[in-house]
Amino acid sequence: MGPKYQLFLAIQFLVLLFLQTNVICYQFKVGNMNAWGIPTSANPNVYINWAKKYHPKIGDSLLFLYPPSEDSVVQVTEQSFRSCNLKDPILYMNNGNSLFNITSEGRYFFTSGEPGHCEKRQKLAVSVLFANGSALPPSYAPEGSAADSSAPSYPTVFGSVPLKSMSSPVPAFSSKIAAAIGVIIFAAINYAM
């Protein structure tokens, strides 16, 4: 095996490493150090602030922790979110360690399934990043604002448990850039041989 062939194989190996898709998923604990519960008077906007700080993407998950005998989590439409309507939820979770896997971009709306908790601001609106990294604007409006009745509802979402649990995203190297680099290197090696 000549040195040019060894170089060719080494470069092919590096190109394959760059071409593999970087799949890094994150598990975001809703409410940070606090469990899912009614906001305190010291931090009444805990879920509004949380949604502004964290920006999940497809493949990530939201973890809701709470005492199962005292609370639950429901996924609802935007209209139900704004009006605190708990009838006909999209998804109902009540095991105290509820994991919601995100499989598509868009807006997701959650509230407590316990009567009266939503009215006390125990609700979360999350905008999930699009594949290009852009986000939808937050749709959580202050109490009393007009509701958008044309808002779409989202299907129940279940998926696999994320591969990695972290609190801040890491950008992935673009496979298109890696492919372009690979083609250029391949052409250069073939030209040199």
Disulfide bonds with the S-S distance in Angstrom:
Cys84-Cys118 2.13
